[in-house]
Amino acid sequence: MGNTLVLRKATTKTKRTQLLPLHPKLKAVLGETGLPSSGYLFPGRGGQGPITRQACDAALRKASHAWACEATAPTATGVPGRLG
């Protein structure tokens, strides 16, 4: 992993390639996660392209709904959303 994150011009608003320096702590965390060395971080169906924004939106809504249900469920303290 290098010291910069490259945003290709095709994906930027200004249509210019952007080079963003990575903070050493972020680089260390990313190095520990086992990210793929090639391809897409979030591949779409079939793995030939990236996940669509619609699929990303659906996944985020599903996760936030599950989290909201968990946060409002009674806990060991008897207070919704308060753990332990």
Secondary structure, DSSP 8 states (H G I E B T S, - for coil): --SEEEE-GGGSTTSS-EEEE--HHHHHHHHHTT--SSS-SSB-GGGSSB--HHHHHHHHHHHHHHHHHHHHS--TTSSTT---
